[in-house]
Amino acid sequence: MVLALYLLLFVRGLSWQWAEVFAGRGALPPPAVGAAVPAVQRGQPAAAGAAAGPAVAPPAAAPSAPQSKTPLPPSDAPPPRNATDGYGVSYDAAGVAVMGIDTDTGGVYNVPPGRQVRIGGPGGRLYDVLPGGQLRPADRVKEWPG
């Protein structure tokens, strides 16, 4: 009895989706206006394409490739402690960057070389930032004067 009630509720709950499937609505979006493929591209001769109607504008240029990120230059200034710097990076009490770090497989981009970052939360791995934004695992937190 409970199983039958469950199945009834399940089928009723999904009935609006089944109605769309059986009606064929929402399966494919309508074609965009002006998205017709010119006859020449369909393999027909150029004369047939000219008689087919007005010329279709060429597709818009592909977006330019994303600009590559540039690592920061080295800095002799000690990192802030328990604060956020001008690049939006938050530092802990020891001067290690812990949040807001812009990094990918190419390195880190908003922490200057000579500083340290902790990736993976409070118990995460400690890294030294090298020139060019490269990362090297560190064994201990760097001591800063002051």
ABEGO torsion letter per residue (X at the ends): XAAAAAAAAAAAAAAAAAAAAAAGBGABBBBBBGABBBAAAAGBBAAAAAAAEBBBBBBBBBBBBBBBBBBBBBBABBBBBGBBBAAGBBBBAAGBBABGBBBBAAEBAABBBGBBBBBGEAABBBBBBBBGGBBBBBABBBBBBX
